[in-house]
Amino acid sequence: MRGKLLAGEIVGPPSPAQMQRTVPVVSQEGKTIDYGLGLHPTEATGQGTFWGHGGTVWGAGALAMTRADGVFTATAITRTDSAGGR
């Protein structure tokens, strides 16, 4: 799906470019990152730029990223609480 989003097949062709126009923001971790309209870029060594979005809620976190060419997508879900969800 994200490959289709970045290709302009889900929203109009101008929208992905606008979503990928970034500004510096401070993340929840206190790091300055580039962030667009719902997407942020991450560089993967030897793999190019990935675009995606992450989030956290009540002891869990998730991150979904798609390489800029839409060929490869990675999703991670983690538990972030130390009590094991209890």
C-alpha positions, 0 to 999 in steps of 0.5 A: 500500500505504501508503495502505491501511496508514494507512487501517487496511486492512492492520492493525487500525484502532487500529494506524495511530493507534498508529504515528502517535503520535510521540516525539522521537528523534535521527536518524542525521544528528543531527537531532531528529525525531518518530518513531512505530512505524516511521513518521515525519511530514514536512510538505510545503509546500502538500501536508500531512503525509506519513508514511513510513520511510527507511533506508540500507545500504552506499552507498544510501538510500531513503525512501518517504512517503505523504500522510496522506490516502493519495492521493499516495505518493513514493519516492526511492532514492539512492546515498550513497557517493562511490566509485560503489559500487566 
